[in-house]
Amino acid sequence: MAERITCPTLICEAEEDIFFAGQPEAVYSHLTCPKTLMRFSACEGAGAHCHSGAQRLAFGRILNWLDETFAAEP
């Protein structure tokens, strides 16, 4: 199903996510659209599910990706 996505897509992966371990890479590998795999590490405090230990960092990086990816869009 991921092959049908056509818009730029951001996949986030938390290093120590016990709920979705391995799934971000699986989805990423099936995407054929412009794609980015953004990894968050435990040493950043963002290794848990939803980056709960470093949401400020995660939101900043995600918002920067949105800005960089869609700022040039008409």
HTML snippet that shows the backbone in 3Dmol.js (N, CA, C, O; Angstrom):
<script src="https://3Dmol.org/build/3Dmol-min.js"></script>
<div id="view" style="width:600px;height:400px;position:relative"></div>
<script>
const pdb = `
ATOM      1  N   MET A   1       0.809  -1.188   0.000  1.00  0.00           N
ATOM      2  CA  MET A   1       0.000   0.000   0.000  1.00  0.00           C
ATOM      3  C   MET A   1       0.860   1.263   0.000  1.00  0.00           C
ATOM      4  O   MET A   1       0.468   2.275  -0.581  1.00  0.00           O
ATOM      5  N   ALA A   2       2.022   1.217   0.641  1.00  0.00           N
ATOM      6  CA  ALA A   2       2.889   2.397   0.707  1.00  0.00           C
ATOM      7  C   ALA A   2       3.341   2.840  -0.677  1.00  0.00           C
ATOM      8  O   ALA A   2       3.643   4.016  -0.880  1.00  0.00           O
ATOM      9  N   GLU A   3       3.389   1.929  -1.616  1.00  0.00           N
ATOM     10  CA  GLU A   3       3.807   2.264  -2.979  1.00  0.00           C
ATOM     11  C   GLU A   3       2.850   3.251  -3.647  1.00  0.00           C
ATOM     12  O   GLU A   3       3.217   3.892  -4.632  1.00  0.00           O
ATOM     13  N   ARG A   4       1.657   3.378  -3.137  1.00  0.00           N
ATOM     14  CA  ARG A   4       0.660   4.268  -3.728  1.00  0.00           C
ATOM     15  C   ARG A   4       0.780   5.714  -3.230  1.00  0.00           C
ATOM     16  O   ARG A   4       0.129   6.608  -3.771  1.00  0.00           O
ATOM     17  N   ILE A   5       1.589   5.942  -2.227  1.00  0.00           N
ATOM     18  CA  ILE A   5       1.781   7.301  -1.706  1.00  0.00           C
ATOM     19  C   ILE A   5       2.641   8.065  -2.701  1.00  0.00           C
ATOM     20  O   ILE A   5       3.668   7.561  -3.155  1.00  0.00           O
ATOM     21  N   THR A   6       2.220   9.287  -3.042  1.00  0.00           N
ATOM     22  CA  THR A   6       2.957  10.066  -4.033  1.00  0.00           C
ATOM     23  C   THR A   6       3.575  11.341  -3.474  1.00  0.00           C
ATOM     24  O   THR A   6       4.493  11.884  -4.088  1.00  0.00           O
ATOM     25  N   CYS A   7       3.114  11.829  -2.355  1.00  0.00           N
ATOM     26  CA  CYS A   7       3.651  13.073  -1.799  1.00  0.00           C
ATOM     27  C   CYS A   7       4.928  12.785  -1.004  1.00  0.00           C
ATOM     28  O   CYS A   7       5.136  11.655  -0.564  1.00  0.00           O
ATOM     29  N   PRO A   8       5.780  13.790  -0.818  1.00  0.00           N
ATOM     30  CA  PRO A   8       6.968  13.593   0.016  1.00  0.00           C
ATOM     31  C   PRO A   8       6.546  13.079   1.392  1.00  0.00           C
ATOM     32  O   PRO A   8       5.581  13.568   1.979  1.00  0.00           O
ATOM     33  N   THR A   9       7.271  12.104   1.888  1.00  0.00           N
ATOM     34  CA  THR A   9       6.872  11.429   3.120  1.00  0.00           C
ATOM     35  C   THR A   9       8.028  11.369   4.103  1.00  0.00           C
ATOM     36  O   THR A   9       9.158  11.048   3.734  1.00  0.00           O
ATOM     37  N   LEU A  10       7.735  11.678   5.346  1.00  0.00           N
ATOM     38  CA  LEU A  10       8.706  11.598   6.432  1.00  0.00           C
ATOM     39  C   LEU A  10       8.353  10.410   7.306  1.00  0.00           C
ATOM     40  O   LEU A  10       7.230  10.290   7.795  1.00  0.00           O
ATOM     41  N   ILE A  11       9.322   9.541   7.494  1.00  0.00           N
ATOM     42  CA  ILE A  11       9.175   8.393   8.397  1.00  0.00           C
ATOM     43  C   ILE A  11      10.118   8.639   9.566  1.00  0.00           C
ATOM     44  O   ILE A  11      11.313   8.862   9.371  1.00  0.00           O
ATOM     45  N   CYS A  12       9.582   8.598  10.777  1.00  0.00           N
ATOM     46  CA  CYS A  12      10.406   8.798  11.976  1.00  0.00           C
ATOM     47  C   CYS A  12      10.621   7.463  12.680  1.00  0.00           C
ATOM     48  O   CYS A  12       9.719   6.631  12.777  1.00  0.00           O
ATOM     49  N   GLU A  13      11.839   7.290  13.162  1.00  0.00           N
ATOM     50  CA  GLU A  13      12.187   6.050  13.866  1.00  0.00           C
ATOM     51  C   GLU A  13      12.842   6.396  15.192  1.00  0.00           C
ATOM     52  O   GLU A  13      13.805   7.162  15.236  1.00  0.00           O
ATOM     53  N   ALA A  14      12.322   5.835  16.261  1.00  0.00           N
ATOM     54  CA  ALA A  14      12.929   5.979  17.577  1.00  0.00           C
ATOM     55  C   ALA A  14      13.769   4.742  17.850  1.00  0.00           C
ATOM     56  O   ALA A  14      13.290   3.616  17.715  1.00  0.00           O
ATOM     57  N   GLU A  15      15.005   4.949  18.229  1.00  0.00           N
ATOM     58  CA  GLU A  15      15.978   3.873  18.398  1.00  0.00           C
ATOM     59  C   GLU A  15      15.500   2.747  19.311  1.00  0.00           C
ATOM     60  O   GLU A  15      15.759   1.576  19.031  1.00  0.00           O
ATOM     61  N   GLU A  16      14.818   3.078  20.377  1.00  0.00           N
ATOM     62  CA  GLU A  16      14.407   2.066  21.354  1.00  0.00           C
ATOM     63  C   GLU A  16      12.895   1.862  21.398  1.00  0.00           C
ATOM     64  O   GLU A  16      12.361   1.455  22.430  1.00  0.00           O
ATOM     65  N   ASP A  17      12.201   2.135  20.306  1.00  0.00           N
ATOM     66  CA  ASP A  17      10.742   1.981  20.258  1.00  0.00           C
ATOM     67  C   ASP A  17      10.391   0.498  20.354  1.00  0.00           C
ATOM     68  O   ASP A  17      10.715  -0.282  19.459  1.00  0.00           O
ATOM     69  N   ILE A  18       9.731   0.117  21.437  1.00  0.00           N
ATOM     70  CA  ILE A  18       9.368  -1.287  21.620  1.00  0.00           C
ATOM     71  C   ILE A  18       8.038  -1.631  20.955  1.00  0.00           C
ATOM     72  O   ILE A  18       7.706  -2.809  20.819  1.00  0.00           O
ATOM     73  N   PHE A  19       7.282  -0.634  20.544  1.00  0.00           N
ATOM     74  CA  PHE A  19       5.979  -0.878  19.942  1.00  0.00           C
ATOM     75  C   PHE A  19       6.064  -1.073  18.429  1.00  0.00           C
ATOM     76  O   PHE A  19       5.348  -1.907  17.875  1.00  0.00           O
ATOM     77  N   PHE A  20       6.926  -0.318  17.761  1.00  0.00           N
ATOM     78  CA  PHE A  20       6.995  -0.356  16.303  1.00  0.00           C
ATOM     79  C   PHE A  20       8.385  -0.706  15.786  1.00  0.00           C
ATOM     80  O   PHE A  20       8.760  -0.281  14.693  1.00  0.00           O
ATOM     81  N   ALA A  21       9.138  -1.459  16.539  1.00  0.00           N
ATOM     82  CA  ALA A  21      10.501  -1.824  16.143  1.00  0.00           C
ATOM     83  C   ALA A  21      10.505  -2.472  14.759  1.00  0.00           C
ATOM     84  O   ALA A  21       9.785  -3.439  14.510  1.00  0.00           O
ATOM     85  N   GLY A  22      11.327  -1.923  13.867  1.00  0.00           N
ATOM     86  CA  GLY A  22      11.462  -2.458  12.520  1.00  0.00           C
ATOM     87  C   GLY A  22      10.448  -1.954  11.514  1.00  0.00           C
ATOM     88  O   GLY A  22      10.680  -2.051  10.309  1.00  0.00           O
ATOM     89  N   GLN A  23       9.344  -1.425  11.970  1.00  0.00           N
ATOM     90  CA  GLN A  23       8.300  -0.986  11.047  1.00  0.00           C
ATOM     91  C   GLN A  23       8.668   0.267  10.251  1.00  0.00           C
ATOM     92  O   GLN A  23       8.330   0.346   9.070  1.00  0.00           O
ATOM     93  N   PRO A  24       9.347   1.246  10.848  1.00  0.00           N
ATOM     94  CA  PRO A  24       9.697   2.419  10.041  1.00  0.00           C
ATOM     95  C   PRO A  24      10.530   2.039   8.806  1.00  0.00           C
ATOM     96  O   PRO A  24      10.262   2.535   7.711  1.00  0.00           O
ATOM     97  N   GLU A  25      11.519   1.180   8.966  1.00  0.00           N
ATOM     98  CA  GLU A  25      12.345   0.762   7.835  1.00  0.00           C
ATOM     99  C   GLU A  25      11.530  -0.003   6.806  1.00  0.00           C
ATOM    100  O   GLU A  25      11.746   0.150   5.604  1.00  0.00           O
ATOM    101  N   ALA A  26      10.597  -0.821   7.265  1.00  0.00           N
ATOM    102  CA  ALA A  26       9.761  -1.598   6.341  1.00  0.00           C
ATOM    103  C   ALA A  26       8.897  -0.675   5.484  1.00  0.00           C
ATOM    104  O   ALA A  26       8.801  -0.861   4.271  1.00  0.00           O
ATOM    105  N   VAL A  27       8.280   0.302   6.105  1.00  0.00           N
ATOM    106  CA  VAL A  27       7.459   1.250   5.349  1.00  0.00           C
ATOM    107  C   VAL A  27       8.343   2.050   4.398  1.00  0.00           C
ATOM    108  O   VAL A  27       8.012   2.215   3.224  1.00  0.00           O
ATOM    109  N   TYR A  28       9.463   2.542   4.908  1.00  0.00           N
ATOM    110  CA  TYR A  28      10.386   3.341   4.109  1.00  0.00           C
ATOM    111  C   TYR A  28      10.835   2.589   2.858  1.00  0.00           C
ATOM    112  O   TYR A  28      10.909   3.170   1.775  1.00  0.00           O
ATOM    113  N   SER A  29      11.129   1.316   3.003  1.00  0.00           N
ATOM    114  CA  SER A  29      11.608   0.528   1.860  1.00  0.00           C
ATOM    115  C   SER A  29      10.541   0.341   0.784  1.00  0.00           C
ATOM    116  O   SER A  29      10.879   0.101  -0.375  1.00  0.00           O
ATOM    117  N   HIS A  30       9.282   0.443   1.136  1.00  0.00           N
ATOM    118  CA  HIS A  30       8.189   0.281   0.168  1.00  0.00           C
ATOM    119  C   HIS A  30       7.784   1.586  -0.512  1.00  0.00           C
ATOM    120  O   HIS A  30       7.087   1.566  -1.526  1.00  0.00           O
ATOM    121  N   LEU A  31       8.211   2.704   0.034  1.00  0.00           N
ATOM    122  CA  LEU A  31       7.843   3.990  -0.563  1.00  0.00           C
ATOM    123  C   LEU A  31       8.584   4.205  -1.880  1.00  0.00           C
ATOM    124  O   LEU A  31       9.771   3.896  -1.990  1.00  0.00           O
ATOM    125  N   THR A  32       7.890   4.728  -2.860  1.00  0.00           N
ATOM    126  CA  THR A  32       8.513   5.070  -4.136  1.00  0.00           C
ATOM    127  C   THR A  32       8.511   6.579  -4.367  1.00  0.00           C
ATOM    128  O   THR A  32       9.059   7.056  -5.361  1.00  0.00           O
ATOM    129  N   CYS A  33       7.907   7.318  -3.468  1.00  0.00           N
ATOM    130  CA  CYS A  33       7.828   8.786  -3.534  1.00  0.00           C
ATOM    131  C   CYS A  33       9.104   9.380  -2.930  1.00  0.00           C
ATOM    132  O   CYS A  33       9.928   8.645  -2.386  1.00  0.00           O
ATOM    133  N   PRO A  34       9.273  10.698  -3.021  1.00  0.00           N
ATOM    134  CA  PRO A  34      10.375  11.320  -2.282  1.00  0.00           C
ATOM    135  C   PRO A  34      10.200  10.994  -0.796  1.00  0.00           C
ATOM    136  O   PRO A  34       9.110  11.157  -0.249  1.00  0.00           O
ATOM    137  N   LYS A  35      11.256  10.542  -0.155  1.00  0.00           N
ATOM    138  CA  LYS A  35      11.107  10.051   1.215  1.00  0.00           C
ATOM    139  C   LYS A  35      12.335  10.382   2.057  1.00  0.00           C
ATOM    140  O   LYS A  35      13.443  10.553   1.550  1.00  0.00           O
ATOM    141  N   THR A  36      12.091  10.466   3.362  1.00  0.00           N
ATOM    142  CA  THR A  36      13.149  10.713   4.331  1.00  0.00           C
ATOM    143  C   THR A  36      12.902   9.820   5.530  1.00  0.00           C
ATOM    144  O   THR A  36      11.782   9.735   6.032  1.00  0.00           O
ATOM    145  N   LEU A  37      13.954   9.155   5.987  1.00  0.00           N
ATOM    146  CA  LEU A  37      13.895   8.382   7.229  1.00  0.00           C
ATOM    147  C   LEU A  37      14.667   9.185   8.270  1.00  0.00           C
ATOM    148  O   LEU A  37      15.883   9.345   8.165  1.00  0.00           O
ATOM    149  N   MET A  38      13.955   9.687   9.270  1.00  0.00           N
ATOM    150  CA  MET A  38      14.558  10.513  10.312  1.00  0.00           C
ATOM    151  C   MET A  38      14.692   9.652  11.565  1.00  0.00           C
ATOM    152  O   MET A  38      13.703   9.185  12.130  1.00  0.00           O
ATOM    153  N   ARG A  39      15.929   9.458  11.978  1.00  0.00           N
ATOM    154  CA  ARG A  39      16.189   8.611  13.144  1.00  0.00           C
ATOM    155  C   ARG A  39      16.424   9.473  14.386  1.00  0.00           C
ATOM    156  O   ARG A  39      17.067  10.521  14.334  1.00  0.00           O
ATOM    157  N   PHE A  40      15.883   8.993  15.491  1.00  0.00           N
ATOM    158  CA  PHE A  40      16.058   9.649  16.775  1.00  0.00           C
ATOM    159  C   PHE A  40      16.721   8.658  17.717  1.00  0.00           C
ATOM    160  O   PHE A  40      16.310   7.500  17.800  1.00  0.00           O
ATOM    161  N   SER A  41      17.741   9.109  18.423  1.00  0.00           N
ATOM    162  CA  SER A  41      18.523   8.199  19.258  1.00  0.00           C
ATOM    163  C   SER A  41      18.217   8.362  20.743  1.00  0.00           C
ATOM    164  O   SER A  41      17.659   9.366  21.186  1.00  0.00           O
ATOM    165  N   ALA A  42      18.603   7.340  21.484  1.00  0.00           N
ATOM    166  CA  ALA A  42      18.445   7.377  22.929  1.00  0.00           C
ATOM    167  C   ALA A  42      19.377   8.416  23.541  1.00  0.00           C
ATOM    168  O   ALA A  42      19.015   9.056  24.528  1.00  0.00           O
ATOM    169  N   CYS A  43      20.570   8.597  22.973  1.00  0.00           N
ATOM    170  CA  CYS A  43      21.500   9.587  23.546  1.00  0.00           C
ATOM    171  C   CYS A  43      20.976  11.011  23.375  1.00  0.00           C
ATOM    172  O   CYS A  43      21.398  11.911  24.101  1.00  0.00           O
ATOM    173  N   GLU A  44      20.067  11.228  22.430  1.00  0.00           N
ATOM    174  CA  GLU A  44      19.413  12.536  22.273  1.00  0.00           C
ATOM    175  C   GLU A  44      18.244  12.672  23.244  1.00  0.00           C
ATOM    176  O   GLU A  44      17.680  13.755  23.408  1.00  0.00           O
ATOM    177  N   GLY A  45      17.887  11.558  23.885  1.00  0.00           N
ATOM    178  CA  GLY A  45      16.716  11.537  24.758  1.00  0.00           C
ATOM    179  C   GLY A  45      15.446  11.258  23.989  1.00  0.00           C
ATOM    180  O   GLY A  45      14.349  11.344  24.541  1.00  0.00           O
ATOM    181  N   ALA A  46      15.586  10.922  22.706  1.00  0.00           N
ATOM    182  CA  ALA A  46      14.429  10.744  21.823  1.00  0.00           C
ATOM    183  C   ALA A  46      14.298   9.311  21.332  1.00  0.00           C
ATOM    184  O   ALA A  46      13.690   9.073  20.288  1.00  0.00           O
ATOM    185  N   GLY A  47      14.848   8.365  22.053  1.00  0.00           N
ATOM    186  CA  GLY A  47      14.845   6.988  21.590  1.00  0.00           C
ATOM    187  C   GLY A  47      13.574   6.210  21.871  1.00  0.00           C
ATOM    188  O   GLY A  47      13.388   5.118  21.334  1.00  0.00           O
ATOM    189  N   ALA A  48      12.696   6.754  22.704  1.00  0.00           N
ATOM    190  CA  ALA A  48      11.467   6.049  23.060  1.00  0.00           C
ATOM    191  C   ALA A  48      10.355   6.325  22.052  1.00  0.00           C
ATOM    192  O   ALA A  48      10.457   7.241  21.236  1.00  0.00           O
ATOM    193  N   HIS A  49       9.306   5.532  22.117  1.00  0.00           N
ATOM    194  CA  HIS A  49       8.132   5.682  21.254  1.00  0.00           C
ATOM    195  C   HIS A  49       7.643   7.123  21.282  1.00  0.00           C
ATOM    196  O   HIS A  49       7.498   7.704  22.358  1.00  0.00           O
ATOM    197  N   CYS A  50       7.391   7.702  20.131  1.00  0.00           N
ATOM    198  CA  CYS A  50       6.933   9.093  19.970  1.00  0.00           C
ATOM    199  C   CYS A  50       7.932  10.112  20.487  1.00  0.00           C
ATOM    200  O   CYS A  50       7.587  11.276  20.689  1.00  0.00           O
ATOM    201  N   HIS A  51       9.179   9.679  20.705  1.00  0.00           N
ATOM    202  CA  HIS A  51      10.257  10.583  21.110  1.00  0.00           C
ATOM    203  C   HIS A  51       9.888  11.347  22.373  1.00  0.00           C
ATOM    204  O   HIS A  51      10.217  12.524  22.523  1.00  0.00           O
ATOM    205  N   SER A  52       9.202  10.661  23.278  1.00  0.00           N
ATOM    206  CA  SER A  52       8.632  11.309  24.459  1.00  0.00           C
ATOM    207  C   SER A  52       9.663  11.990  25.356  1.00  0.00           C
ATOM    208  O   SER A  52       9.314  12.918  26.087  1.00  0.00           O
ATOM    209  N   GLY A  53      10.896  11.563  25.319  1.00  0.00           N
ATOM    210  CA  GLY A  53      11.913  12.194  26.154  1.00  0.00           C
ATOM    211  C   GLY A  53      12.485  13.463  25.556  1.00  0.00           C
ATOM    212  O   GLY A  53      13.194  14.202  26.241  1.00  0.00           O
ATOM    213  N   ALA A  54      12.193  13.730  24.298  1.00  0.00           N
ATOM    214  CA  ALA A  54      12.764  14.908  23.640  1.00  0.00           C
ATOM    215  C   ALA A  54      11.811  15.432  22.572  1.00  0.00           C
ATOM    216  O   ALA A  54      12.197  15.594  21.414  1.00  0.00           O
ATOM    217  N   GLN A  55      10.593  15.691  22.955  1.00  0.00           N
ATOM    218  CA  GLN A  55       9.611  16.150  21.979  1.00  0.00           C
ATOM    219  C   GLN A  55       9.990  17.488  21.366  1.00  0.00           C
ATOM    220  O   GLN A  55       9.697  17.738  20.196  1.00  0.00           O
ATOM    221  N   ARG A  56      10.626  18.336  22.126  1.00  0.00           N
ATOM    222  CA  ARG A  56      11.057  19.620  21.590  1.00  0.00           C
ATOM    223  C   ARG A  56      12.043  19.417  20.435  1.00  0.00           C
ATOM    224  O   ARG A  56      11.930  20.067  19.396  1.00  0.00           O
ATOM    225  N   LEU A  57      12.997  18.522  20.621  1.00  0.00           N
ATOM    226  CA  LEU A  57      13.949  18.183  19.568  1.00  0.00           C
ATOM    227  C   LEU A  57      13.222  17.585  18.367  1.00  0.00           C
ATOM    228  O   LEU A  57      13.451  17.988  17.226  1.00  0.00           O
ATOM    229  N   ALA A  58      12.344  16.620  18.636  1.00  0.00           N
ATOM    230  CA  ALA A  58      11.618  15.947  17.559  1.00  0.00           C
ATOM    231  C   ALA A  58      10.760  16.936  16.774  1.00  0.00           C
ATOM    232  O   ALA A  58      10.802  16.953  15.544  1.00  0.00           O
ATOM    233  N   PHE A  59       9.997  17.743  17.465  1.00  0.00           N
ATOM    234  CA  PHE A  59       9.148  18.712  16.768  1.00  0.00           C
ATOM    235  C   PHE A  59       9.977  19.688  15.944  1.00  0.00           C
ATOM    236  O   PHE A  59       9.593  20.045  14.830  1.00  0.00           O
ATOM    237  N   GLY A  60      11.110  20.121  16.484  1.00  0.00           N
ATOM    238  CA  GLY A  60      11.982  21.023  15.747  1.00  0.00           C
ATOM    239  C   GLY A  60      12.495  20.402  14.461  1.00  0.00           C
ATOM    240  O   GLY A  60      12.469  21.034  13.405  1.00  0.00           O
ATOM    241  N   ARG A  61      12.960  19.164  14.549  1.00  0.00           N
ATOM    242  CA  ARG A  61      13.470  18.489  13.355  1.00  0.00           C
ATOM    243  C   ARG A  61      12.365  18.210  12.347  1.00  0.00           C
ATOM    244  O   ARG A  61      12.568  18.360  11.143  1.00  0.00           O
ATOM    245  N   ILE A  62      11.201  17.805  12.834  1.00  0.00           N
ATOM    246  CA  ILE A  62      10.069  17.521  11.942  1.00  0.00           C
ATOM    247  C   ILE A  62       9.590  18.805  11.260  1.00  0.00           C
ATOM    248  O   ILE A  62       9.337  18.809  10.055  1.00  0.00           O
ATOM    249  N   LEU A  63       9.466  19.881  12.014  1.00  0.00           N
ATOM    250  CA  LEU A  63       9.029  21.144  11.424  1.00  0.00           C
ATOM    251  C   LEU A  63      10.060  21.677  10.432  1.00  0.00           C
ATOM    252  O   LEU A  63       9.687  22.252   9.409  1.00  0.00           O
ATOM    253  N   ASN A  64      11.352  21.496  10.716  1.00  0.00           N
ATOM    254  CA  ASN A  64      12.384  21.884   9.751  1.00  0.00           C
ATOM    255  C   ASN A  64      12.250  21.090   8.462  1.00  0.00           C
ATOM    256  O   ASN A  64      12.400  21.643   7.373  1.00  0.00           O
ATOM    257  N   TRP A  65      11.967  19.786   8.580  1.00  0.00           N
ATOM    258  CA  TRP A  65      11.775  18.943   7.387  1.00  0.00           C
ATOM    259  C   TRP A  65      10.584  19.454   6.576  1.00  0.00           C
ATOM    260  O   TRP A  65      10.662  19.569   5.353  1.00  0.00           O
ATOM    261  N   LEU A  66       9.493  19.756   7.257  1.00  0.00           N
ATOM    262  CA  LEU A  66       8.315  20.278   6.563  1.00  0.00           C
ATOM    263  C   LEU A  66       8.648  21.567   5.830  1.00  0.00           C
ATOM    264  O   LEU A  66       8.272  21.750   4.672  1.00  0.00           O
ATOM    265  N   ASP A  67       9.355  22.459   6.512  1.00  0.00           N
ATOM    266  CA  ASP A  67       9.722  23.737   5.917  1.00  0.00           C
ATOM    267  C   ASP A  67      10.625  23.536   4.697  1.00  0.00           C
ATOM    268  O   ASP A  67      10.388  24.136   3.649  1.00  0.00           O
ATOM    269  N   GLU A  68      11.647  22.705   4.824  1.00  0.00           N
ATOM    270  CA  GLU A  68      12.568  22.456   3.735  1.00  0.00           C
ATOM    271  C   GLU A  68      11.899  21.728   2.555  1.00  0.00           C
ATOM    272  O   GLU A  68      12.199  21.992   1.391  1.00  0.00           O
ATOM    273  N   THR A  69      11.003  20.822   2.886  1.00  0.00           N
ATOM    274  CA  THR A  69      10.378  19.985   1.862  1.00  0.00           C
ATOM    275  C   THR A  69       9.297  20.730   1.094  1.00  0.00           C
ATOM    276  O   THR A  69       9.182  20.567  -0.121  1.00  0.00           O
ATOM    277  N   PHE A  70       8.508  21.538   1.778  1.00  0.00           N
ATOM    278  CA  PHE A  70       7.362  22.149   1.144  1.00  0.00           C
ATOM    279  C   PHE A  70       7.492  23.654   0.892  1.00  0.00           C
ATOM    280  O   PHE A  70       6.604  24.256   0.290  1.00  0.00           O
ATOM    281  N   ALA A  71       8.586  24.264   1.346  1.00  0.00           N
ATOM    282  CA  ALA A  71       8.765  25.700   1.133  1.00  0.00           C
ATOM    283  C   ALA A  71       8.886  26.033  -0.362  1.00  0.00           C
ATOM    284  O   ALA A  71       8.450  27.098  -0.800  1.00  0.00           O
ATOM    285  N   ALA A  72       9.465  25.140  -1.122  1.00  0.00           N
ATOM    286  CA  ALA A  72       9.652  25.386  -2.558  1.00  0.00           C
ATOM    287  C   ALA A  72       8.444  24.983  -3.392  1.00  0.00           C
ATOM    288  O   ALA A  72       8.394  25.252  -4.593  1.00  0.00           O
ATOM    289  N   GLU A  73       7.476  24.341  -2.759  1.00  0.00           N
ATOM    290  CA  GLU A  73       6.273  23.901  -3.481  1.00  0.00           C
ATOM    291  C   GLU A  73       5.450  25.119  -3.881  1.00  0.00           C
ATOM    292  O   GLU A  73       5.355  26.076  -3.112  1.00  0.00           O
ATOM    293  N   PRO A  74       4.855  25.101  -5.070  1.00  0.00           N
ATOM    294  CA  PRO A  74       3.999  26.231  -5.489  1.00  0.00           C
ATOM    295  C   PRO A  74       2.715  26.308  -4.688  1.00  0.00           C
ATOM    296  O   PRO A  74       1.895  27.197  -4.919  1.00  0.00           O
TER     297      PRO A  74
END
`;
const viewer = $3Dmol.createViewer("view");
viewer.addModel(pdb, "pdb");
viewer.setStyle({}, {cartoon: {color: "spectrum"}});
viewer.zoomTo();
viewer.render();
</script>
